Amino acid sequence: MKLENKVTVITGAGKGIGKAAAALFLKEGAKVVLVSRTKKDLDKIRSEWKNHKANFITVCCDVSKEVSVKKIVSETIKKFGTIDILINNAGFGIFANLVDSKLKDFDLMFNTNVRALYMITKSFLPYMIKQKSGTIINIASIAGKNGVATGSIYSATKHAVMGLSRSLFFEVRKYNIRVAAICPGSVNTAFFNSKRGGSIGFAKQTALDAPSIAEACLIAASLPENVTVHEIELRPTNPQQ
């Protein structure tokens, strides 16, 4: 197993990429902390994965709240004693032309996509620095490298994630801590739920799937400790298919 006993915290783990990564990492021997704001998703996971209950815990909270971040850290350390891998996956997008966008949506996206990532990373870093090892994986997006019509705010949050990831890489490599940004194109998950207020159009039949993004996370987390992959960009092989 590639991740035997590696303690892994995954935000946005109730469904989609986060859940797929949790399942894959458990299969590879990791101890996993699944974080989600949706209780019913975590309840379903506990029921489905009851045969693995000794190897994972769930934390139901809103990662954009400072008190929630403290809860995540506390419960992780209480259960497993440390952290080896952090996957910052929680995030969402509300799409509109900027002229039609709402300030409250701007604040909501930045609070979850950027501020929460900053808070939880900052909170777990002292443990990684002390043990002089760790891997931080930030789920960014192609939109963090390019502009996207109707996605100016979402794209801005993912550009911020890329800037943070690139800067943090240089800050913590002296402690043997790796920082990787995963940049997928369109992924067929609940992210594109119409209830979010509209989305970027894409062909679902050729979109990437959550398990594929999970495999990229595994690559970043399981390389030899003296090797790091700093950025992985993922696109469909044949989007015209």
C-alpha positions in Angstrom: 0.0 0.0 0.0 1.3 3.4 -1.0 0.0 5.4 2.0 0.1 3.0 4.9 -0.9 4.8 8.2 -0.6 8.3 6.6 -3.0 10.6 8.3 -5.0 12.5 5.7 -7.4 15.3 6.1 -9.8 16.0 3.2 -12.2 18.9 3.1 -15.3 18.8 0.9 -15.2 15.1 1.4 -18.9 14.3 1.4 -19.2 13.8 -2.3 -17.3 14.3 -5.6 -13.6 14.7 -5.7 -13.2 14.7 -1.9 -15.1 11.4 -1.4 -13.3 9.7 -4.3 -9.9 10.8 -2.8 -11.0 9.5 0.6 -12.0 6.1 -0.8 -8.7 5.8 -2.8 -6.5 6.9 0.1 -8.3 4.4 2.5 -7.6 1.6 -0.1 -3.9 2.6 -0.1 -3.7 2.3 3.7 -4.2 5.9 4.9 -6.1 7.0 8.0 -8.6 9.6 6.8 -10.5 12.5 8.2 -13.5 13.4 6.0 -14.7 17.0 6.4 -18.1 18.1 5.0 -20.8 20.6 5.9 -23.5 18.2 4.8 -24.4 15.7 7.6 -26.4 13.4 5.4 -23.4 12.9 3.1 -21.2 11.9 6.0 -23.9 9.7 7.5 -24.1 7.9 4.2 -20.4 7.4 4.1 -20.3 6.0 7.6 -22.9 3.5 6.6 -21.3 2.5 3.3 -17.8 2.3 4.8 -18.6 0.7 8.1 -16.0 -2.1 7.5 -13.3 0.6 7.5 -14.6 2.5 10.6 -11.3 2.1 12.5 -9.5 4.0 9.8 -11.5 7.1 9.3 -13.5 9.7 11.1 -16.0 12.3 9.9 -16.2 16.0 10.9 -19.4 17.9 10.0 -18.7 21.6 9.9 -18.4 24.7 7.7 -14.7 25.1 6.9 -15.2 28.8 6.3 -15.7 29.3 10.0 -12.6 29.7 12.3 -14.3 27.7 15.0 -14.8 24.8 12.6 -11.1 24.8 11.6 -10.2 24.5 15.3 -12.6 21.5 15.6 -11.1 19.8 12.6 -7.5 20.1 14.0 -8.6 19.1 17.4 -10.5 15.9 16.3 -7.7 14.9 13.9 -5.0 15.1 16.5 -7.2 13.5 19.2 -7.9 10.5 17.0 -4.6 10.0 15.1 -2.0 12.2 16.8 -0.7 13.9 13.8 -1.3 14.9 10.1 0.7 13.8 7.1 -1.4 14.9 4.2 -3.9 17.7 3.8 -6.2 17.9 0.7 -7.9 21.3 0.5 -10.8 20.4 -1.8 -13.7 22.3 -0.4 -14.9 24.9 -2.8 -17.8 26.0 -5.1 -18.6 28.4 -7.8 -21.5 30.7 -8.6 -21.4 31.9 -12.2 -22.6 35.2 -13.7 -21.4 38.0 -15.8 -19.5 40.4 -13.4 -22.0 43.2 -14.0 -24.8 40.9 -12.8 -22.8 39.3 -9.9 -23.6 39.8 -6.2 -21.3 40.9 -3.5 -22.6 38.2 -1.1 -21.6 35.6 -3.7 -18.1 37.1 -3.9 -17.8 36.9 -0.2 -19.1 33.3 0.0 -16.8 32.1 -2.7 -13.7 33.8 -1.2 -14.6 32.6 2.3 -14.7 29.0 1.3 -12.3 28.7 -1.7 -9.5 30.9 -0.3 -10.0 31.9 3.4 -10.9 28.4 4.6 -7.9 26.9 2.7 -5.6 29.5 4.3 -7.0 28.9 7.8 -6.8 25.1 7.8 -3.4 25.0 6.1 -2.0 27.5 8.6 -3.5 25.5 11.5 -1.9 22.2 10.4 1.4 23.5 9.3 3.0 23.6 12.8 2.5 19.8 13.1 4.2 19.2 9.7 7.0 21.6 10.5 7.7 19.9 13.8 7.9 16.4 12.2 9.7 17.8 9.2 7.4 16.1 6.7 4.0 16.5 5.1 2.1 17.0 1.8 -0.4 19.7 1.1 -2.6 19.3 -2.0 -4.7 22.2 -3.1 -7.5 21.5 -5.6 -7.3 24.5 -7.9 -8.7 24.6 -11.4 -7.8 25.4 -15.0 -9.8 28.5 -14.1 -6.9 29.4 -11.7 -4.7 29.7 -14.8 -7.0 31.2 -17.3 -9.9 33.6 -17.6 -13.5 32.1 -17.9 -16.5 34.1 -19.1 -19.2 34.3 -16.3 -16.6 32.9 -13.9 -14.6 36.1 -13.0 -15.1 35.7 -9.3 -14.6 31.9 -9.2 -11.6 32.2 -11.4 -10.2 34.9 -9.1 -10.5 32.5 -6.1 -8.7 29.8 -7.9 -5.9 32.2 -9.1 -5.6 33.1 -5.4 -5.2 29.3 -4.6 -2.5 29.1 -7.2 -0.7 32.1 -5.8 -0.8 30.8 -2.3 0.3 27.3 -3.4 3.3 28.6 -5.4 4.4 30.9 -2.6 3.9 28.3 0.2 6.0 25.8 -1.8 9.1 28.0 -1.4 8.4 28.7 2.3 8.1 25.1 3.5 10.3 22.9 1.3 13.1 23.4 3.8 11.0 21.4 6.2 10.5 18.6 3.7 6.9 19.6 3.2 5.5 19.3 -0.3 2.9 21.6 -1.8 1.0 20.6 -5.0 -1.8 22.3 -6.9 -4.1 20.1 -8.9 -5.7 21.9 -11.8 -8.5 20.0 -13.5 -10.7 21.1 -16.4 -14.4 20.4 -16.1 -15.2 17.6 -13.7 -18.6 15.9 -13.7 -19.6 16.3 -10.1 -22.3 18.1 -8.1 -20.2 21.3 -8.5 -22.3 21.9 -11.6 -25.6 21.7 -9.8 -27.9 24.3 -11.3 -28.9 25.4 -7.8 -25.6 27.2 -7.6 -26.9 29.8 -9.9 -25.6 28.6 -13.3 -22.4 27.1 -14.5 -19.8 27.0 -17.2 -21.1 24.8 -20.1 -19.3 21.5 -20.8 -20.1 18.1 -22.3 -20.6 15.7 -19.4 -19.8 12.7 -21.6 -16.2 13.9 -22.0 -15.7 15.6 -18.7 -13.2 14.3 -16.2 -14.5 12.2 -13.3 -13.8 12.5 -9.6 -11.8 9.2 -9.4 -9.4 10.5 -12.0 -8.7 13.6 -9.9 -8.3 11.4 -6.9 -5.6 9.5 -8.8 -3.7 12.7 -9.4 -3.9 13.4 -5.6 -2.4 10.0 -5.0 0.5 10.7 -7.3 1.3 13.9 -5.4 1.0 12.2 -2.1 2.9 8.9 -2.8 6.0 10.0 -4.6 9.3 9.3 -2.8 9.7 11.8 0.0 12.6 13.5 -1.7 10.5 14.2 -4.8 7.7 16.6 -5.3 5.3 17.4 -8.1 4.3 21.0 -7.7 1.5 21.3 -10.2 -0.7 18.8 -12.1 -2.9 20.0 -14.9 -5.6 17.6 -16.0 -7.7 17.8 -19.2 -9.9 15.3 -21.1 -7.9 13.4 -23.6 -10.5 13.9 -26.4 -13.1 16.5 -25.5 -14.7 16.1 -28.9 -15.5 12.5 -28.4 
